[in-house]
Amino acid sequence: MAPEPSQGPAYDDAGLLLQAAAAGQGIALGRIALAADDLAAGRLVKLFDIEIEDDYGWFLAWREPLRCSREDFEAFRTWLEQEAASPEM
């Protein structure tokens, strides 16, 4: 494993990291969902055609009993799953 850099800026916020890259302050590794608008507008350029799967997941939690109808809940859950599966996510 490579050592952590000892010089230069370090960002704890992915949005600020991408803003810095778009402002010409260097390159960044970031989530496609966060970079999509800047990539489409040409403010960022994808250097390599590589995407890495991450170990993060999406979770939907709720408390029983539901405060809405089961049909409304299922419609919301379906919509949420579709949104999470979209390329922009």
PyMOL Python script that loads the backbone (N, CA, C, O; Angstrom):
from pymol import cmd

cmd.read_pdbstr("""\
ATOM      1  N   MET A   1       0.844  -1.181   0.000  1.00  0.00           N
ATOM      2  CA  MET A   1       0.000   0.000   0.000  1.00  0.00           C
ATOM      3  C   MET A   1       0.887   1.242   0.000  1.00  0.00           C
ATOM      4  O   MET A   1       1.898   1.298   0.701  1.00  0.00           O
ATOM      5  N   ALA A   2       0.498   2.222  -0.787  1.00  0.00           N
ATOM      6  CA  ALA A   2       1.264   3.464  -0.883  1.00  0.00           C
ATOM      7  C   ALA A   2       1.064   4.308   0.367  1.00  0.00           C
ATOM      8  O   ALA A   2      -0.015   4.305   0.960  1.00  0.00           O
ATOM      9  N   PRO A   3       2.106   5.028   0.764  1.00  0.00           N
ATOM     10  CA  PRO A   3       1.959   5.906   1.937  1.00  0.00           C
ATOM     11  C   PRO A   3       1.039   7.087   1.620  1.00  0.00           C
ATOM     12  O   PRO A   3       0.903   7.495   0.467  1.00  0.00           O
ATOM     13  N   GLU A   4       0.429   7.612   2.643  1.00  0.00           N
ATOM     14  CA  GLU A   4      -0.402   8.804   2.489  1.00  0.00           C
ATOM     15  C   GLU A   4       0.483   9.988   2.092  1.00  0.00           C
ATOM     16  O   GLU A   4       1.610  10.100   2.575  1.00  0.00           O
ATOM     17  N   PRO A   5      -0.006  10.866   1.227  1.00  0.00           N
ATOM     18  CA  PRO A   5       0.789  12.045   0.851  1.00  0.00           C
ATOM     19  C   PRO A   5       1.091  12.909   2.073  1.00  0.00           C
ATOM     20  O   PRO A   5       0.262  13.051   2.972  1.00  0.00           O
ATOM     21  N   SER A   6       2.275  13.473   2.085  1.00  0.00           N
ATOM     22  CA  SER A   6       2.660  14.338   3.209  1.00  0.00           C
ATOM     23  C   SER A   6       2.598  15.815   2.830  1.00  0.00           C
ATOM     24  O   SER A   6       2.837  16.679   3.673  1.00  0.00           O
ATOM     25  N   GLN A   7       2.280  16.111   1.568  1.00  0.00           N
ATOM     26  CA  GLN A   7       2.197  17.492   1.112  1.00  0.00           C
ATOM     27  C   GLN A   7       0.926  17.692   0.314  1.00  0.00           C
ATOM     28  O   GLN A   7       0.286  16.734  -0.120  1.00  0.00           O
ATOM     29  N   GLY A   8       0.576  18.938   0.130  1.00  0.00           N
ATOM     30  CA  GLY A   8      -0.568  19.277  -0.710  1.00  0.00           C
ATOM     31  C   GLY A   8      -1.877  19.243   0.060  1.00  0.00           C
ATOM     32  O   GLY A   8      -1.925  18.814   1.212  1.00  0.00           O
ATOM     33  N   PRO A   9      -2.924  19.695  -0.587  1.00  0.00           N
ATOM     34  CA  PRO A   9      -4.224  19.758   0.098  1.00  0.00           C
ATOM     35  C   PRO A   9      -4.814  18.362   0.298  1.00  0.00           C
ATOM     36  O   PRO A   9      -4.579  17.444  -0.488  1.00  0.00           O
ATOM     37  N   ALA A  10      -5.568  18.239   1.352  1.00  0.00           N
ATOM     38  CA  ALA A  10      -6.321  17.016   1.640  1.00  0.00           C
ATOM     39  C   ALA A  10      -7.749  17.432   1.942  1.00  0.00           C
ATOM     40  O   ALA A  10      -7.974  18.409   2.657  1.00  0.00           O
ATOM     41  N   TYR A  11      -8.707  16.706   1.408  1.00  0.00           N
ATOM     42  CA  TYR A  11     -10.117  17.060   1.548  1.00  0.00           C
ATOM     43  C   TYR A  11     -10.878  15.945   2.237  1.00  0.00           C
ATOM     44  O   TYR A  11     -10.722  14.770   1.904  1.00  0.00           O
ATOM     45  N   ASP A  12     -11.698  16.324   3.198  1.00  0.00           N
ATOM     46  CA  ASP A  12     -12.586  15.374   3.860  1.00  0.00           C
ATOM     47  C   ASP A  12     -13.964  15.361   3.219  1.00  0.00           C
ATOM     48  O   ASP A  12     -14.780  14.490   3.519  1.00  0.00           O
ATOM     49  N   ASP A  13     -14.226  16.311   2.347  1.00  0.00           N
ATOM     50  CA  ASP A  13     -15.528  16.455   1.708  1.00  0.00           C
ATOM     51  C   ASP A  13     -15.376  16.189   0.211  1.00  0.00           C
ATOM     52  O   ASP A  13     -14.631  16.890  -0.475  1.00  0.00           O
ATOM     53  N   ALA A  14     -16.085  15.173  -0.294  1.00  0.00           N
ATOM     54  CA  ALA A  14     -15.954  14.783  -1.701  1.00  0.00           C
ATOM     55  C   ALA A  14     -16.389  15.900  -2.650  1.00  0.00           C
ATOM     56  O   ALA A  14     -15.803  16.063  -3.721  1.00  0.00           O
ATOM     57  N   GLY A  15     -17.397  16.658  -2.273  1.00  0.00           N
ATOM     58  CA  GLY A  15     -17.846  17.759  -3.118  1.00  0.00           C
ATOM     59  C   GLY A  15     -16.779  18.832  -3.265  1.00  0.00           C
ATOM     60  O   GLY A  15     -16.556  19.347  -4.360  1.00  0.00           O
ATOM     61  N   LEU A  16     -16.120  19.169  -2.160  1.00  0.00           N
ATOM     62  CA  LEU A  16     -15.040  20.161  -2.217  1.00  0.00           C
ATOM     63  C   LEU A  16     -13.853  19.636  -3.008  1.00  0.00           C
ATOM     64  O   LEU A  16     -13.193  20.400  -3.712  1.00  0.00           O
ATOM     65  N   LEU A  17     -13.576  18.350  -2.901  1.00  0.00           N
ATOM     66  CA  LEU A  17     -12.501  17.738  -3.674  1.00  0.00           C
ATOM     67  C   LEU A  17     -12.749  17.904  -5.171  1.00  0.00           C
ATOM     68  O   LEU A  17     -11.847  18.284  -5.918  1.00  0.00           O
ATOM     69  N   LEU A  18     -13.978  17.617  -5.602  1.00  0.00           N
ATOM     70  CA  LEU A  18     -14.311  17.746  -7.023  1.00  0.00           C
ATOM     71  C   LEU A  18     -14.310  19.199  -7.472  1.00  0.00           C
ATOM     72  O   LEU A  18     -13.923  19.494  -8.603  1.00  0.00           O
ATOM     73  N   GLN A  19     -14.735  20.109  -6.605  1.00  0.00           N
ATOM     74  CA  GLN A  19     -14.679  21.537  -6.940  1.00  0.00           C
ATOM     75  C   GLN A  19     -13.236  21.977  -7.147  1.00  0.00           C
ATOM     76  O   GLN A  19     -12.938  22.734  -8.071  1.00  0.00           O
ATOM     77  N   ALA A  20     -12.345  21.504  -6.288  1.00  0.00           N
ATOM     78  CA  ALA A  20     -10.931  21.861  -6.420  1.00  0.00           C
ATOM     79  C   ALA A  20     -10.371  21.338  -7.738  1.00  0.00           C
ATOM     80  O   ALA A  20      -9.637  22.049  -8.424  1.00  0.00           O
ATOM     81  N   ALA A  21     -10.709  20.114  -8.093  1.00  0.00           N
ATOM     82  CA  ALA A  21     -10.234  19.565  -9.368  1.00  0.00           C
ATOM     83  C   ALA A  21     -10.788  20.363 -10.540  1.00  0.00           C
ATOM     84  O   ALA A  21     -10.062  20.649 -11.493  1.00  0.00           O
ATOM     85  N   ALA A  22     -12.066  20.725 -10.480  1.00  0.00           N
ATOM     86  CA  ALA A  22     -12.683  21.509 -11.552  1.00  0.00           C
ATOM     87  C   ALA A  22     -12.046  22.893 -11.654  1.00  0.00           C
ATOM     88  O   ALA A  22     -12.035  23.492 -12.729  1.00  0.00           O
ATOM     89  N   ALA A  23     -11.521  23.399 -10.550  1.00  0.00           N
ATOM     90  CA  ALA A  23     -10.854  24.708 -10.548  1.00  0.00           C
ATOM     91  C   ALA A  23      -9.391  24.611 -10.962  1.00  0.00           C
ATOM     92  O   ALA A  23      -8.670  25.608 -10.930  1.00  0.00           O
ATOM     93  N   GLY A  24      -8.947  23.414 -11.351  1.00  0.00           N
ATOM     94  CA  GLY A  24      -7.586  23.258 -11.844  1.00  0.00           C
ATOM     95  C   GLY A  24      -6.546  23.003 -10.779  1.00  0.00           C
ATOM     96  O   GLY A  24      -5.354  23.186 -11.027  1.00  0.00           O
ATOM     97  N   GLN A  25      -6.969  22.582  -9.592  1.00  0.00           N
ATOM     98  CA  GLN A  25      -6.023  22.374  -8.499  1.00  0.00           C
ATOM     99  C   GLN A  25      -5.461  20.957  -8.436  1.00  0.00           C
ATOM    100  O   GLN A  25      -4.758  20.621  -7.483  1.00  0.00           O
ATOM    101  N   GLY A  26      -5.752  20.132  -9.416  1.00  0.00           N
ATOM    102  CA  GLY A  26      -5.201  18.781  -9.424  1.00  0.00           C
ATOM    103  C   GLY A  26      -6.223  17.783  -9.927  1.00  0.00           C
ATOM    104  O   GLY A  26      -7.231  18.148 -10.532  1.00  0.00           O
ATOM    105  N   ILE A  27      -5.945  16.520  -9.665  1.00  0.00           N
ATOM    106  CA  ILE A  27      -6.863  15.453 -10.064  1.00  0.00           C
ATOM    107  C   ILE A  27      -7.569  14.909  -8.827  1.00  0.00           C
ATOM    108  O   ILE A  27      -7.141  15.153  -7.698  1.00  0.00           O
ATOM    109  N   ALA A  28      -8.643  14.177  -9.046  1.00  0.00           N
ATOM    110  CA  ALA A  28      -9.428  13.669  -7.929  1.00  0.00           C
ATOM    111  C   ALA A  28      -9.996  12.297  -8.269  1.00  0.00           C
ATOM    112  O   ALA A  28     -10.283  11.997  -9.427  1.00  0.00           O
ATOM    113  N   LEU A  29     -10.151  11.488  -7.259  1.00  0.00           N
ATOM    114  CA  LEU A  29     -10.915  10.252  -7.360  1.00  0.00           C
ATOM    115  C   LEU A  29     -12.243  10.522  -6.677  1.00  0.00           C
ATOM    116  O   LEU A  29     -12.278  10.928  -5.515  1.00  0.00           O
ATOM    117  N   GLY A  30     -13.332  10.300  -7.391  1.00  0.00           N
ATOM    118  CA  GLY A  30     -14.622  10.625  -6.802  1.00  0.00           C
ATOM    119  C   GLY A  30     -15.738   9.770  -7.358  1.00  0.00           C
ATOM    120  O   GLY A  30     -15.557   9.007  -8.307  1.00  0.00           O
ATOM    121  N   ARG A  31     -16.877   9.915  -6.751  1.00  0.00           N
ATOM    122  CA  ARG A  31     -18.069   9.181  -7.173  1.00  0.00           C
ATOM    123  C   ARG A  31     -18.639   9.802  -8.441  1.00  0.00           C
ATOM    124  O   ARG A  31     -18.745  11.022  -8.565  1.00  0.00           O
ATOM    125  N   ILE A  32     -18.999   8.942  -9.368  1.00  0.00           N
ATOM    126  CA  ILE A  32     -19.553   9.407 -10.641  1.00  0.00           C
ATOM    127  C   ILE A  32     -20.830  10.215 -10.413  1.00  0.00           C
ATOM    128  O   ILE A  32     -21.099  11.165 -11.147  1.00  0.00           O
ATOM    129  N   ALA A  33     -21.609   9.848  -9.409  1.00  0.00           N
ATOM    130  CA  ALA A  33     -22.845  10.580  -9.132  1.00  0.00           C
ATOM    131  C   ALA A  33     -22.565  12.026  -8.741  1.00  0.00           C
ATOM    132  O   ALA A  33     -23.342  12.919  -9.076  1.00  0.00           O
ATOM    133  N   LEU A  34     -21.475  12.262  -8.044  1.00  0.00           N
ATOM    134  CA  LEU A  34     -21.124  13.625  -7.652  1.00  0.00           C
ATOM    135  C   LEU A  34     -20.460  14.399  -8.790  1.00  0.00           C
ATOM    136  O   LEU A  34     -20.579  15.622  -8.867  1.00  0.00           O
ATOM    137  N   ALA A  35     -19.767  13.692  -9.663  1.00  0.00           N
ATOM    138  CA  ALA A  35     -19.020  14.346 -10.737  1.00  0.00           C
ATOM    139  C   ALA A  35     -19.807  14.469 -12.034  1.00  0.00           C
ATOM    140  O   ALA A  35     -19.357  15.156 -12.951  1.00  0.00           O
ATOM    141  N   ALA A  36     -20.959  13.832 -12.140  1.00  0.00           N
ATOM    142  CA  ALA A  36     -21.688  13.735 -13.413  1.00  0.00           C
ATOM    143  C   ALA A  36     -21.960  15.095 -14.053  1.00  0.00           C
ATOM    144  O   ALA A  36     -21.725  15.262 -15.250  1.00  0.00           O
ATOM    145  N   ASP A  37     -22.445  16.060 -13.295  1.00  0.00           N
ATOM    146  CA  ASP A  37     -22.758  17.379 -13.865  1.00  0.00           C
ATOM    147  C   ASP A  37     -21.500  18.078 -14.377  1.00  0.00           C
ATOM    148  O   ASP A  37     -21.509  18.672 -15.455  1.00  0.00           O
ATOM    149  N   ASP A  38     -20.417  18.005 -13.598  1.00  0.00           N
ATOM    150  CA  ASP A  38     -19.164  18.638 -14.019  1.00  0.00           C
ATOM    151  C   ASP A  38     -18.570  17.933 -15.228  1.00  0.00           C
ATOM    152  O   ASP A  38     -17.983  18.584 -16.093  1.00  0.00           O
ATOM    153  N   LEU A  39     -18.710  16.620 -15.304  1.00  0.00           N
ATOM    154  CA  LEU A  39     -18.238  15.885 -16.480  1.00  0.00           C
ATOM    155  C   LEU A  39     -19.040  16.268 -17.718  1.00  0.00           C
ATOM    156  O   LEU A  39     -18.472  16.490 -18.787  1.00  0.00           O
ATOM    157  N   ALA A  40     -20.356  16.344 -17.573  1.00  0.00           N
ATOM    158  CA  ALA A  40     -21.226  16.692 -18.699  1.00  0.00           C
ATOM    159  C   ALA A  40     -20.960  18.114 -19.197  1.00  0.00           C
ATOM    160  O   ALA A  40     -21.040  18.387 -20.395  1.00  0.00           O
ATOM    161  N   ALA A  41     -20.645  19.009 -18.270  1.00  0.00           N
ATOM    162  CA  ALA A  41     -20.396  20.409 -18.630  1.00  0.00           C
ATOM    163  C   ALA A  41     -18.962  20.645 -19.100  1.00  0.00           C
ATOM    164  O   ALA A  41     -18.632  21.741 -19.553  1.00  0.00           O
ATOM    165  N   GLY A  42     -18.106  19.623 -18.995  1.00  0.00           N
ATOM    166  CA  GLY A  42     -16.726  19.786 -19.417  1.00  0.00           C
ATOM    167  C   GLY A  42     -15.817  20.418 -18.381  1.00  0.00           C
ATOM    168  O   GLY A  42     -14.660  20.716 -18.676  1.00  0.00           O
ATOM    169  N   ARG A  43     -16.318  20.628 -17.175  1.00  0.00           N
ATOM    170  CA  ARG A  43     -15.477  21.191 -16.110  1.00  0.00           C
ATOM    171  C   ARG A  43     -14.505  20.152 -15.568  1.00  0.00           C
ATOM    172  O   ARG A  43     -13.437  20.495 -15.062  1.00  0.00           O
ATOM    173  N   LEU A  44     -14.880  18.880 -15.675  1.00  0.00           N
ATOM    174  CA  LEU A  44     -14.006  17.774 -15.314  1.00  0.00           C
ATOM    175  C   LEU A  44     -13.881  16.847 -16.517  1.00  0.00           C
ATOM    176  O   LEU A  44     -14.784  16.769 -17.351  1.00  0.00           O
ATOM    177  N   VAL A  45     -12.765  16.155 -16.596  1.00  0.00           N
ATOM    178  CA  VAL A  45     -12.506  15.194 -17.664  1.00  0.00           C
ATOM    179  C   VAL A  45     -12.147  13.871 -17.008  1.00  0.00           C
ATOM    180  O   VAL A  45     -11.307  13.823 -16.110  1.00  0.00           O
ATOM    181  N   LYS A  46     -12.777  12.810 -17.454  1.00  0.00           N
ATOM    182  CA  LYS A  46     -12.465  11.482 -16.942  1.00  0.00           C
ATOM    183  C   LYS A  46     -11.153  11.035 -17.574  1.00  0.00           C
ATOM    184  O   LYS A  46     -11.068  10.876 -18.791  1.00  0.00           O
ATOM    185  N   LEU A  47     -10.131  10.832 -16.747  1.00  0.00           N
ATOM    186  CA  LEU A  47      -8.807  10.496 -17.264  1.00  0.00           C
ATOM    187  C   LEU A  47      -8.709   9.058 -17.760  1.00  0.00           C
ATOM    188  O   LEU A  47      -8.000   8.783 -18.728  1.00  0.00           O
ATOM    189  N   PHE A  48      -9.407   8.150 -17.109  1.00  0.00           N
ATOM    190  CA  PHE A  48      -9.345   6.740 -17.462  1.00  0.00           C
ATOM    191  C   PHE A  48     -10.751   6.178 -17.538  1.00  0.00           C
ATOM    192  O   PHE A  48     -11.651   6.650 -16.844  1.00  0.00           O
ATOM    193  N   ASP A  49     -10.940   5.184 -18.366  1.00  0.00           N
ATOM    194  CA  ASP A  49     -12.245   4.536 -18.474  1.00  0.00           C
ATOM    195  C   ASP A  49     -12.322   3.386 -17.464  1.00  0.00           C
ATOM    196  O   ASP A  49     -12.534   2.230 -17.829  1.00  0.00           O
ATOM    197  N   ILE A  50     -12.145   3.731 -16.194  1.00  0.00           N
ATOM    198  CA  ILE A  50     -12.151   2.741 -15.118  1.00  0.00           C
ATOM    199  C   ILE A  50     -13.163   3.187 -14.062  1.00  0.00           C
ATOM    200  O   ILE A  50     -13.192   4.351 -13.662  1.00  0.00           O
ATOM    201  N   GLU A  51     -13.977   2.253 -13.627  1.00  0.00           N
ATOM    202  CA  GLU A  51     -14.874   2.509 -12.501  1.00  0.00           C
ATOM    203  C   GLU A  51     -14.693   1.377 -11.515  1.00  0.00           C
ATOM    204  O   GLU A  51     -14.564   0.217 -11.908  1.00  0.00           O
ATOM    205  N   ILE A  52     -14.684   1.704 -10.251  1.00  0.00           N
ATOM    206  CA  ILE A  52     -14.448   0.729  -9.196  1.00  0.00           C
ATOM    207  C   ILE A  52     -15.724   0.573  -8.369  1.00  0.00           C
ATOM    208  O   ILE A  52     -16.315   1.556  -7.922  1.00  0.00           O
ATOM    209  N   GLU A  53     -16.129  -0.658  -8.178  1.00  0.00           N
ATOM    210  CA  GLU A  53     -17.266  -0.932  -7.302  1.00  0.00           C
ATOM    211  C   GLU A  53     -16.848  -0.666  -5.859  1.00  0.00           C
ATOM    212  O   GLU A  53     -15.729  -0.993  -5.462  1.00  0.00           O
ATOM    213  N   ASP A  54     -17.729  -0.084  -5.091  1.00  0.00           N
ATOM    214  CA  ASP A  54     -17.405   0.141  -3.683  1.00  0.00           C
ATOM    215  C   ASP A  54     -18.196  -0.814  -2.795  1.00  0.00           C
ATOM    216  O   ASP A  54     -19.076  -1.539  -3.261  1.00  0.00           O
ATOM    217  N   ASP A  55     -17.869  -0.798  -1.533  1.00  0.00           N
ATOM    218  CA  ASP A  55     -18.510  -1.700  -0.573  1.00  0.00           C
ATOM    219  C   ASP A  55     -19.707  -1.062   0.125  1.00  0.00           C
ATOM    220  O   ASP A  55     -20.280  -1.650   1.043  1.00  0.00           O
ATOM    221  N   TYR A  56     -20.078   0.127  -0.305  1.00  0.00           N
ATOM    222  CA  TYR A  56     -21.186   0.810   0.346  1.00  0.00           C
ATOM    223  C   TYR A  56     -22.511   0.299  -0.195  1.00  0.00           C
ATOM    224  O   TYR A  56     -22.586  -0.179  -1.327  1.00  0.00           O
ATOM    225  N   GLY A  57     -23.533   0.400   0.600  1.00  0.00           N
ATOM    226  CA  GLY A  57     -24.851  -0.046   0.174  1.00  0.00           C
ATOM    227  C   GLY A  57     -25.909   0.958   0.576  1.00  0.00           C
ATOM    228  O   GLY A  57     -25.648   1.914   1.306  1.00  0.00           O
ATOM    229  N   TRP A  58     -27.088   0.720   0.089  1.00  0.00           N
ATOM    230  CA  TRP A  58     -28.244   1.546   0.413  1.00  0.00           C
ATOM    231  C   TRP A  58     -29.139   0.759   1.353  1.00  0.00           C
ATOM    232  O   TRP A  58     -29.319  -0.448   1.186  1.00  0.00           O
ATOM    233  N   PHE A  59     -29.690   1.430   2.325  1.00  0.00           N
ATOM    234  CA  PHE A  59     -30.566   0.781   3.285  1.00  0.00           C
ATOM    235  C   PHE A  59     -31.820   1.615   3.462  1.00  0.00           C
ATOM    236  O   PHE A  59     -31.763   2.844   3.508  1.00  0.00           O
ATOM    237  N   LEU A  60     -32.936   0.944   3.560  1.00  0.00           N
ATOM    238  CA  LEU A  60     -34.207   1.600   3.828  1.00  0.00           C
ATOM    239  C   LEU A  60     -34.728   1.020   5.139  1.00  0.00           C
ATOM    240  O   LEU A  60     -34.954  -0.184   5.252  1.00  0.00           O
ATOM    241  N   ALA A  61     -34.911   1.873   6.103  1.00  0.00           N
ATOM    242  CA  ALA A  61     -35.386   1.424   7.413  1.00  0.00           C
ATOM    243  C   ALA A  61     -36.672   2.175   7.757  1.00  0.00           C
ATOM    244  O   ALA A  61     -36.833   3.336   7.380  1.00  0.00           O
ATOM    245  N   TRP A  62     -37.562   1.533   8.455  1.00  0.00           N
ATOM    246  CA  TRP A  62     -38.809   2.156   8.865  1.00  0.00           C
ATOM    247  C   TRP A  62     -39.273   1.551  10.171  1.00  0.00           C
ATOM    248  O   TRP A  62     -38.831   0.477  10.580  1.00  0.00           O
ATOM    249  N   ARG A  63     -40.165   2.261  10.805  1.00  0.00           N
ATOM    250  CA  ARG A  63     -40.724   1.820  12.072  1.00  0.00           C
ATOM    251  C   ARG A  63     -42.132   1.297  11.834  1.00  0.00           C
ATOM    252  O   ARG A  63     -42.940   1.934  11.158  1.00  0.00           O
ATOM    253  N   GLU A  64     -42.409   0.153  12.387  1.00  0.00           N
ATOM    254  CA  GLU A  64     -43.764  -0.402  12.325  1.00  0.00           C
ATOM    255  C   GLU A  64     -44.574   0.194  13.471  1.00  0.00           C
ATOM    256  O   GLU A  64     -43.993   0.416  14.534  1.00  0.00           O
ATOM    257  N   PRO A  65     -45.816   0.458  13.343  1.00  0.00           N
ATOM    258  CA  PRO A  65     -46.583   0.376  12.106  1.00  0.00           C
ATOM    259  C   PRO A  65     -46.301   1.584  11.210  1.00  0.00           C
ATOM    260  O   PRO A  65     -45.913   2.652  11.684  1.00  0.00           O
ATOM    261  N   LEU A  66     -46.501   1.393   9.925  1.00  0.00           N
ATOM    262  CA  LEU A  66     -46.309   2.472   8.960  1.00  0.00           C
ATOM    263  C   LEU A  66     -47.359   3.547   9.176  1.00  0.00           C
ATOM    264  O   LEU A  66     -48.491   3.254   9.561  1.00  0.00           O
ATOM    265  N   ARG A  67     -46.982   4.778   8.931  1.00  0.00           N
ATOM    266  CA  ARG A  67     -47.946   5.886   9.043  1.00  0.00           C
ATOM    267  C   ARG A  67     -48.614   6.188   7.713  1.00  0.00           C
ATOM    268  O   ARG A  67     -49.371   7.152   7.600  1.00  0.00           O
ATOM    269  N   CYS A  68     -48.340   5.376   6.716  1.00  0.00           N
ATOM    270  CA  CYS A  68     -48.979   5.527   5.413  1.00  0.00           C
ATOM    271  C   CYS A  68     -49.503   4.152   5.009  1.00  0.00           C
ATOM    272  O   CYS A  68     -49.248   3.153   5.681  1.00  0.00           O
ATOM    273  N   SER A  69     -50.229   4.119   3.916  1.00  0.00           N
ATOM    274  CA  SER A  69     -50.751   2.832   3.470  1.00  0.00           C
ATOM    275  C   SER A  69     -49.608   1.961   2.961  1.00  0.00           C
ATOM    276  O   SER A  69     -48.571   2.468   2.533  1.00  0.00           O
ATOM    277  N   ARG A  70     -49.803   0.686   3.011  1.00  0.00           N
ATOM    278  CA  ARG A  70     -48.784  -0.250   2.518  1.00  0.00           C
ATOM    279  C   ARG A  70     -48.532  -0.023   1.024  1.00  0.00           C
ATOM    280  O   ARG A  70     -47.397  -0.147   0.565  1.00  0.00           O
ATOM    281  N   GLU A  71     -49.569   0.307   0.274  1.00  0.00           N
ATOM    282  CA  GLU A  71     -49.413   0.556  -1.160  1.00  0.00           C
ATOM    283  C   GLU A  71     -48.540   1.793  -1.401  1.00  0.00           C
ATOM    284  O   GLU A  71     -47.675   1.790  -2.277  1.00  0.00           O
ATOM    285  N   ASP A  72     -48.779   2.854  -0.611  1.00  0.00           N
ATOM    286  CA  ASP A  72     -47.957   4.062  -0.737  1.00  0.00           C
ATOM    287  C   ASP A  72     -46.496   3.751  -0.405  1.00  0.00           C
ATOM    288  O   ASP A  72     -45.580   4.219  -1.082  1.00  0.00           O
ATOM    289  N   PHE A  73     -46.298   2.963   0.633  1.00  0.00           N
ATOM    290  CA  PHE A  73     -44.941   2.601   1.023  1.00  0.00           C
ATOM    291  C   PHE A  73     -44.256   1.796  -0.076  1.00  0.00           C
ATOM    292  O   PHE A  73     -43.102   2.064  -0.408  1.00  0.00           O
ATOM    293  N   GLU A  74     -44.945   0.824  -0.636  1.00  0.00           N
ATOM    294  CA  GLU A  74     -44.360  -0.002  -1.698  1.00  0.00           C
ATOM    295  C   GLU A  74     -44.053   0.837  -2.940  1.00  0.00           C
ATOM    296  O   GLU A  74     -43.041   0.612  -3.603  1.00  0.00           O
ATOM    297  N   ALA A  75     -44.918   1.799  -3.257  1.00  0.00           N
ATOM    298  CA  ALA A  75     -44.662   2.686  -4.400  1.00  0.00           C
ATOM    299  C   ALA A  75     -43.406   3.526  -4.145  1.00  0.00           C
ATOM    300  O   ALA A  75     -42.583   3.706  -5.043  1.00  0.00           O
ATOM    301  N   PHE A  76     -43.265   4.031  -2.933  1.00  0.00           N
ATOM    302  CA  PHE A  76     -42.082   4.814  -2.577  1.00  0.00           C
ATOM    303  C   PHE A  76     -40.834   3.948  -2.645  1.00  0.00           C
ATOM    304  O   PHE A  76     -39.814   4.373  -3.186  1.00  0.00           O
ATOM    305  N   ARG A  77     -40.905   2.742  -2.102  1.00  0.00           N
ATOM    306  CA  ARG A  77     -39.758   1.837  -2.110  1.00  0.00           C
ATOM    307  C   ARG A  77     -39.333   1.500  -3.545  1.00  0.00           C
ATOM    308  O   ARG A  77     -38.142   1.484  -3.854  1.00  0.00           O
ATOM    309  N   THR A  78     -40.301   1.235  -4.407  1.00  0.00           N
ATOM    310  CA  THR A  78     -40.001   0.927  -5.809  1.00  0.00           C
ATOM    311  C   THR A  78     -39.321   2.110  -6.482  1.00  0.00           C
ATOM    312  O   THR A  78     -38.320   1.948  -7.180  1.00  0.00           O
ATOM    313  N   TRP A  79     -39.873   3.302  -6.267  1.00  0.00           N
ATOM    314  CA  TRP A  79     -39.274   4.514  -6.840  1.00  0.00           C
ATOM    315  C   TRP A  79     -37.844   4.697  -6.336  1.00  0.00           C
ATOM    316  O   TRP A  79     -36.943   4.993  -7.121  1.00  0.00           O
ATOM    317  N   LEU A  80     -37.632   4.522  -5.038  1.00  0.00           N
ATOM    318  CA  LEU A  80     -36.313   4.696  -4.445  1.00  0.00           C
ATOM    319  C   LEU A  80     -35.306   3.704  -5.023  1.00  0.00           C
ATOM    320  O   LEU A  80     -34.163   4.070  -5.297  1.00  0.00           O
ATOM    321  N   GLU A  81     -35.721   2.456  -5.209  1.00  0.00           N
ATOM    322  CA  GLU A  81     -34.842   1.452  -5.808  1.00  0.00           C
ATOM    323  C   GLU A  81     -34.480   1.827  -7.248  1.00  0.00           C
ATOM    324  O   GLU A  81     -33.336   1.647  -7.666  1.00  0.00           O
ATOM    325  N   GLN A  82     -35.439   2.340  -7.996  1.00  0.00           N
ATOM    326  CA  GLN A  82     -35.164   2.752  -9.375  1.00  0.00           C
ATOM    327  C   GLN A  82     -34.194   3.924  -9.413  1.00  0.00           C
ATOM    328  O   GLN A  82     -33.292   3.959 -10.250  1.00  0.00           O
ATOM    329  N   GLU A  83     -34.374   4.874  -8.518  1.00  0.00           N
ATOM    330  CA  GLU A  83     -33.477   6.024  -8.455  1.00  0.00           C
ATOM    331  C   GLU A  83     -32.057   5.589  -8.073  1.00  0.00           C
ATOM    332  O   GLU A  83     -31.082   6.068  -8.651  1.00  0.00           O
ATOM    333  N   ALA A  84     -31.948   4.691  -7.110  1.00  0.00           N
ATOM    334  CA  ALA A  84     -30.632   4.224  -6.673  1.00  0.00           C
ATOM    335  C   ALA A  84     -29.930   3.435  -7.764  1.00  0.00           C
ATOM    336  O   ALA A  84     -28.700   3.404  -7.813  1.00  0.00           O
ATOM    337  N   ALA A  85     -30.697   2.797  -8.638  1.00  0.00           N
ATOM    338  CA  ALA A  85     -30.107   1.998  -9.712  1.00  0.00           C
ATOM    339  C   ALA A  85     -29.748   2.831 -10.937  1.00  0.00           C
ATOM    340  O   ALA A  85     -29.101   2.322 -11.852  1.00  0.00           O
ATOM    341  N   SER A  86     -30.149   4.092 -10.974  1.00  0.00           N
ATOM    342  CA  SER A  86     -29.887   4.923 -12.147  1.00  0.00           C
ATOM    343  C   SER A  86     -28.387   5.227 -12.242  1.00  0.00           C
ATOM    344  O   SER A  86     -27.705   5.263 -11.218  1.00  0.00           O
ATOM    345  N   PRO A  87     -27.873   5.443 -13.436  1.00  0.00           N
ATOM    346  CA  PRO A  87     -26.443   5.693 -13.605  1.00  0.00           C
ATOM    347  C   PRO A  87     -25.946   6.935 -12.866  1.00  0.00           C
ATOM    348  O   PRO A  87     -24.767   7.011 -12.520  1.00  0.00           O
ATOM    349  N   GLU A  88     -26.814   7.896 -12.623  1.00  0.00           N
ATOM    350  CA  GLU A  88     -26.399   9.112 -11.921  1.00  0.00           C
ATOM    351  C   GLU A  88     -26.162   8.862 -10.449  1.00  0.00           C
ATOM    352  O   GLU A  88     -25.559   9.706  -9.786  1.00  0.00           O
ATOM    353  N   MET A  89     -26.599   7.765  -9.917  1.00  0.00           N
ATOM    354  CA  MET A  89     -26.379   7.454  -8.517  1.00  0.00           C
ATOM    355  C   MET A  89     -25.092   6.701  -8.428  1.00  0.00           C
ATOM    356  O   MET A  89     -24.675   6.316  -7.335  1.00  0.00           O
TER     357      MET A  89
END
""", "prot")
cmd.dss("prot")
cmd.show_as("cartoon", "prot")
cmd.util.cbc("prot")
cmd.orient("prot")
